[in-house]
C-alpha cells in the first residue's frame, strides 16, 4: 500500500498538487488532515512514524468502509487554492476553508495510493519521515513565495512565524525569537525549508511550481504515472495581481544581497528575471 507524504514551502503549490492528484484514478490526496500538534507529544522518532502509519491505516479503512476521509476542504471539495479573491481593508486576501469529512466518490482498489500533505510539520520531521515513507516536496521561486505570504492576512508566516515548525524545531523557534524584523524572519523561514529539503531529500523528489504549471500538471508523472495524461489549464501566479509590487521589489533586493540556502534550488537570475517581468508588467499596465 503506497502512502506518500507531501511537503513544501507554504504557498508553493502543495494544495494545487493535492487537487491534481485527486483527478487521477486510484489516488486520494488529503489537505492537512492530521492534528499535527500531537507530534509534539511523541517521545521519539519511532512514535512519530507510528502515528503517521496509524493515521494512514485508519484513513484507508474509512475510505473503503464509509467512502469518506478527513481533510481541509471547501464545501466538501479539496480545491487547488484556499485563498479567495475577497480582500480585507488592508488589501490582503481572505481564505475559505473547513476541516472535516470529504466524500471520495471514485472507485478505489485495495492498495490505492494515499497522499497526505502537511508542509510545516512534515518539513520539521523530514529526517524521521524519509526513513519510513515516500516523501516529496514542492518549491517555488523564493520571491514569488514571499510575495504570496505577504498577500494573505491570515497566514501566520506573514508575521514571520510558522507555529508547528517552531514547536517541533526549537532551534528555528530560537532563531525567529531573536530576529525582530518580520521580513527577515520570513526569509529565515524560507531558508529553513530549503535547508531541510537539501539535507533530507534527493533533488529528484523536488517539484518546482513553475515546472508543474508549464507541464500542465504532467510534472507529477515522475511520481504518479497516471499524471502523464494531465492537460490542466494552469497559469503561473508568480505575478499575482494581489501581490504588492513595491514590496516585491524590496523583497527581491533583500534576497539578491543574501547568500546561503536561499539559493539551494533557485538562482539569483531566477529572482532577477521575475523582477524584470514585474517591471515590464508595470510599464505595460
C-alpha positions as CSV (number, residue, x, y, z in Angstrom):
1,X,0.0,0.0,0.0
2,X,1.5,3.3,-1.1
3,X,1.4,6.1,1.4
4,X,3.0,9.3,0.1
5,X,3.8,12.4,2.2
6,X,3.8,15.8,0.6
7,X,5.7,18.8,2.0
8,X,6.9,22.0,0.6
9,X,7.2,25.7,1.3
10,X,3.8,27.3,2.2
11,X,2.1,28.7,-0.8
12,X,4.3,26.8,-3.2
13,X,1.6,24.7,-4.8
14,X,1.1,21.9,-2.4
15,X,-2.7,22.4,-2.4
16,X,-2.7,22.5,-6.2
17,X,-0.8,19.2,-6.2
18,X,-3.5,17.6,-4.0
19,X,-6.2,18.9,-6.3
20,X,-4.5,17.5,-9.3
21,X,-3.8,14.1,-7.7
22,X,-7.5,13.8,-6.8
23,X,-8.4,13.9,-10.5
24,X,-6.3,10.8,-11.1
25,X,-7.6,7.2,-10.8
26,X,-6.9,5.2,-7.6
27,X,-5.3,8.1,-5.8
28,X,-6.6,10.1,-2.8
29,X,-4.7,13.2,-1.7
30,X,-5.7,14.9,1.6
31,X,-5.0,18.5,2.6
32,X,-3.6,18.8,6.1
33,X,-5.9,16.1,7.6
34,X,-3.9,15.3,10.8
35,X,-3.8,17.1,14.1
36,X,-0.1,17.8,13.8
37,X,0.3,19.2,17.3
38,X,0.1,15.7,18.5
39,X,3.6,15.1,17.0
40,X,5.0,17.3,19.8
41,X,3.9,14.7,22.4
42,X,5.9,11.9,20.7
43,X,8.8,10.6,22.7
44,X,11.0,9.6,19.8
45,X,11.1,9.2,16.0
46,X,9.6,5.7,16.1
47,X,6.5,7.1,17.8
48,X,6.2,9.8,15.1
49,X,6.4,7.2,12.3
50,X,3.8,5.0,14.0
51,X,1.4,8.0,14.4
52,X,1.5,8.6,10.7
53,X,1.2,4.9,9.8
54,X,-1.8,4.6,12.1
55,X,-3.4,7.6,10.6
56,X,-2.9,6.2,7.1
57,X,-4.3,2.9,8.1
58,X,-7.4,4.4,9.7
59,X,-8.0,6.7,6.7
60,X,-7.8,3.7,4.3
61,X,-10.3,1.9,6.4
62,X,-12.6,4.8,6.5
63,X,-12.4,5.3,2.7
64,X,-13.0,1.6,2.0
65,X,-15.8,1.1,4.5
66,X,-17.5,4.5,4.5
67,X,-16.3,6.4,1.5
68,X,-15.0,9.5,3.3
69,X,-11.8,10.8,4.8
70,X,-11.0,13.8,7.0
71,X,-9.3,16.8,5.3
72,X,-9.3,20.5,5.0
73,X,-11.8,21.4,2.3
74,X,-14.1,24.0,0.8
75,X,-17.7,22.9,0.5
76,X,-16.7,19.2,0.6
77,X,-14.1,19.6,-2.2
78,X,-10.3,19.7,-2.0
79,X,-9.7,22.7,-4.2
80,X,-6.4,24.0,-5.8
81,X,-6.3,27.1,-3.6
82,X,-7.8,28.2,-0.3
83,X,-7.1,32.0,-0.9
84,X,-10.2,33.9,-2.2
85,X,-10.5,36.9,-4.4
86,X,-12.0,38.8,-1.5
87,X,-9.7,41.2,0.3
88,X,-9.9,43.0,3.7
89,X,-9.5,46.7,4.2
90,X,-5.7,46.3,4.2
91,X,-5.9,44.8,0.7
92,X,-4.8,41.3,1.8
93,X,-6.8,38.3,0.7
94,X,-9.2,36.2,2.9
95,X,-9.4,32.5,2.9
96,X,-12.1,29.8,2.6
97,X,-11.5,26.6,4.4
98,X,-13.2,24.0,6.6
99,X,-11.9,20.8,8.3
100,X,-14.0,17.7,8.3
101,X,-15.3,14.8,6.2
102,X,-14.7,14.7,2.5
103,X,-16.6,12.2,0.4
104,X,-14.5,10.4,-2.2
105,X,-16.8,9.1,-4.9
106,X,-14.5,7.3,-7.2
107,X,-13.6,3.6,-7.2
108,X,-10.5,2.7,-5.1
109,X,-8.6,-0.6,-5.2
110,X,-7.4,-2.3,-2.0
111,X,-3.9,-0.8,-2.4
112,X,-4.8,2.6,-3.7
113,X,-2.3,5.5,-3.3
114,X,-2.9,7.7,-0.3
115,X,-1.1,11.1,-0.3
116,X,-1.1,13.5,2.7
117,X,0.2,17.0,2.8
118,X,1.4,18.9,5.8
119,X,4.2,21.4,4.8
120,X,5.3,22.8,8.2
121,X,5.0,19.6,10.2
122,X,6.4,17.2,7.7
123,X,9.3,19.5,6.9
124,X,10.3,19.7,10.5
125,X,10.1,15.9,10.8
126,X,11.7,15.0,7.5
127,X,14.7,13.3,9.0
128,X,12.4,10.7,10.5
129,X,9.8,10.6,7.8
130,X,12.1,9.9,4.9
131,X,13.2,6.7,6.6
132,X,9.7,5.4,6.8
133,X,7.7,6.9,3.9
134,X,7.9,8.1,0.3
135,X,8.2,11.9,0.5
136,X,8.4,14.7,-2.0
137,X,8.3,18.5,-1.8
138,X,7.0,21.4,-3.8
139,X,9.1,24.6,-4.1
140,X,8.6,27.9,-5.8
141,X,10.6,31.0,-6.8
142,X,11.6,32.5,-3.5
143,X,10.5,36.0,-4.5
144,X,7.0,34.8,-5.5
145,X,6.8,32.7,-2.4
146,X,7.5,35.7,-0.1
147,X,5.1,37.9,-2.1
148,X,2.3,35.3,-1.7
149,X,2.9,35.1,2.1
150,X,2.5,38.9,2.4
151,X,-0.7,38.9,0.4
152,X,-2.6,36.8,2.9
153,X,-3.7,38.4,6.2
154,X,-4.5,35.0,7.9
155,X,-1.2,33.3,7.1
156,X,1.0,33.1,10.2
157,X,4.1,33.1,8.2
158,X,3.2,36.7,7.0
159,X,4.2,37.7,10.6
160,X,7.4,35.7,10.3
161,X,6.3,32.6,12.2
162,X,5.4,29.0,11.4
163,X,3.9,27.8,14.7
164,X,4.0,24.0,14.2
165,X,7.5,24.1,12.7
166,X,8.7,26.2,15.7
167,X,7.1,23.7,18.1
168,X,8.9,20.8,16.5
169,X,12.2,22.6,15.9
170,X,13.5,24.5,19.0
171,X,16.4,25.9,17.0
172,X,14.1,27.5,14.5
173,X,11.9,28.9,17.3
174,X,15.0,30.4,19.0
175,X,16.3,32.0,15.8
176,X,13.0,33.6,15.0
177,X,12.6,34.9,18.5
178,X,16.0,36.6,18.1
179,X,15.0,38.3,14.8
180,X,12.9,41.4,15.3
181,X,12.2,42.2,11.6
182,X,9.2,40.2,10.3
183,X,10.6,40.2,6.7
184,X,13.9,38.9,7.9
185,X,12.0,36.2,9.8
186,X,10.1,35.3,6.6
187,X,13.4,34.9,4.7
188,X,14.9,32.8,7.5
189,X,11.8,30.5,7.4
190,X,12.2,30.1,3.7
191,X,15.9,29.3,4.2
192,X,15.0,26.8,6.9
193,X,12.6,25.0,4.5
194,X,15.2,24.9,1.7
195,X,17.9,23.8,4.1
196,X,15.9,20.8,5.3
197,X,15.0,19.8,1.7
198,X,18.6,19.9,0.7
199,X,19.7,17.8,3.7
200,X,17.0,15.2,3.7
201,X,15.6,14.9,0.2
202,X,17.3,13.9,-3.1
203,X,16.7,16.6,-5.7
204,X,14.8,14.2,-7.9
205,X,11.9,14.3,-5.4
206,X,11.5,18.1,-5.6
207,X,8.9,19.6,-7.9
208,X,9.2,23.2,-8.9
209,X,5.9,25.1,-9.1
210,X,7.0,26.6,-12.4
211,X,7.6,23.2,-13.9
212,X,4.3,21.9,-12.6
213,X,2.4,24.8,-14.3
214,X,4.4,24.7,-17.6
215,X,3.8,21.0,-17.9
216,X,0.0,21.4,-17.2
217,X,0.4,19.0,-14.3
218,X,2.4,16.3,-16.1
219,X,5.5,17.0,-14.0
220,X,3.8,14.8,-11.4
221,X,4.1,11.8,-13.7
222,X,7.6,11.0,-12.3
223,X,5.9,10.1,-9.0
224,X,2.4,9.2,-10.3
225,X,2.4,7.7,-13.8
226,X,-1.2,8.5,-14.4
227,X,-0.4,12.2,-14.3
228,X,1.2,11.8,-17.8
229,X,-2.3,12.3,-19.2
230,X,-3.0,15.5,-17.4
231,X,-3.8,18.5,-19.6
232,X,-4.8,21.0,-16.9
233,X,-5.2,24.7,-17.8
234,X,-2.7,26.1,-15.4
235,X,-1.2,29.6,-15.3
236,X,1.6,30.9,-13.2
237,X,0.7,33.1,-10.2
238,X,4.2,34.4,-9.7
239,X,3.0,37.9,-10.6
240,X,-0.4,37.6,-9.0
241,X,-2.4,40.8,-9.1
242,X,-2.8,40.7,-5.4
243,X,1.0,40.9,-4.8
244,X,2.2,44.3,-3.6
245,X,4.6,45.4,-6.4
246,X,6.6,47.8,-4.2
247,X,7.0,45.2,-1.6
248,X,8.1,42.6,-4.2
249,X,10.8,45.0,-5.4
250,X,12.1,45.4,-1.8
251,X,11.9,41.7,-1.2
252,X,13.8,41.0,-4.4
253,X,16.5,43.4,-3.4
254,X,16.9,41.8,0.0
255,X,17.1,38.4,-1.5
256,X,19.8,39.3,-4.0
257,X,22.0,40.6,-1.2
258,X,21.9,37.2,0.6
259,X,23.9,34.1,0.2
260,X,23.3,30.6,1.5
261,X,20.4,28.2,1.4
262,X,18.0,30.6,-0.2
263,X,19.8,29.7,-3.4
264,X,19.7,25.9,-2.9
265,X,17.2,25.4,-5.7
266,X,16.8,28.7,-7.4
267,X,19.4,31.1,-8.7
268,X,19.7,34.9,-8.3
269,X,18.9,35.0,-12.0
270,X,15.5,33.5,-11.3
271,X,14.7,36.3,-8.9
272,X,16.2,39.0,-11.3
273,X,14.0,37.6,-14.1
274,X,10.9,37.9,-12.0
275,X,11.8,41.4,-11.1
276,X,12.3,42.2,-14.8
277,X,8.8,40.7,-15.5
278,X,7.5,42.8,-12.7
279,X,8.9,46.0,-14.2
280,X,7.6,45.1,-17.6
281,X,4.1,44.4,-16.3
282,X,4.2,47.8,-14.5
283,X,5.2,49.6,-17.7
284,X,2.6,47.8,-19.9
285,X,-0.1,48.4,-17.2
